[in-house]
Amino acid sequence: MEFREIYCINCKKVLGSYNVKYYSEAKIAELIKDNHVLHVRKGHHLDIRRIKK
């Protein structure tokens, strides 16, 4: 299966892992805007990367 991970470069931890089949890039961007906005406001840099498990 293929997943997209939202990774915080400053904290060095994975904030979420989402299945590519169910979550498009638009949905991932919406999740970042809604759920991970505190990291962005603190000036943290988020990286979206694809992984296979």
KAGI-V659224 format. One record per helix or strand of 3 or more residues. SS is the DSSP state (2 for helix, 1 for strand). FROM is the first residue (numbers start at 1). TO is the last residue. If there is no record, write none. Layout:
BEGIN
<<SS:FROM:TO> <SS:FROM:TO>>
END
This chain:
BEGIN
<<1:2:8> <1:13:19> <2:25:35> <2:37:41> <1:46:52>>
END
